[in-house]
């Protein structure tokens, strides 16, 4: 009988702990702003800033709702562990800011890839953007001593420009639209200050699937389709030259 009493007491205590744990989990989940419940995202805005050079943008601050990765098929415990906005506020803000900067970094890396393919001899590309490539081709073709145009160099640079733009246009890139969008994304979301170490749960590297997830959960819906196109272009150029998508 004594053993039955102790067993019953242990059972009641265990049940009580389970109810308390369930209540805590529910409270944490209620505190989390899930993208499925609140799709608030930052809409890019702000002044144009340099893209070719790594200059931090004015929109380089955390904003928008917390990011909660997809939790379909998870139990409550797994959902809370995967949630980026539980009671750990600084951690949630840090992850949100990191994902925002990844959005800007994708745009920055695509512009840098385009510019480097046209001006491979230049180490610094400060002041260069895809929008002003024709102007920069002329500047780069001027002889510094007499300021005469080096027509052969100008033709070479122009051929590189036409070649890569034709490659991108085959993927849906519009030279009249996407260069401006790229600058807007960099200005709105900023860029990475340095290469971070990704968590093992995120694959440990910048895969296309991971970066697509970042875009879907971070970019404003009005710009998501174009942002995904920029990622597709960056991935294709990386495949073409055999280098990582992010070059440091």
Secondary structure, 3 states (H helix, E strand, C coil): CHHHHHHHHHHHHHHHHHHHHHHHHHHHHHHCCCCCCCCCCECCCCCCCCCCCCCCCCCCCCCCCCCECCCCCCCHHHHHHHECCCCCHHHHHHHHHHHHHHHHHHHHHHHHHHHHHHCCCCCCCCCCCHHHHHHHHHHHHECCCCCCECHHHHHHHHHHHHHHHHHHHCCCCCCCCHHHHHHHHHHHHCCCCCCCCCCHHHCCCCCHHHHHHHHHHHECHHHHHHHHHHHHHHHHHHHHHCCCCCCC
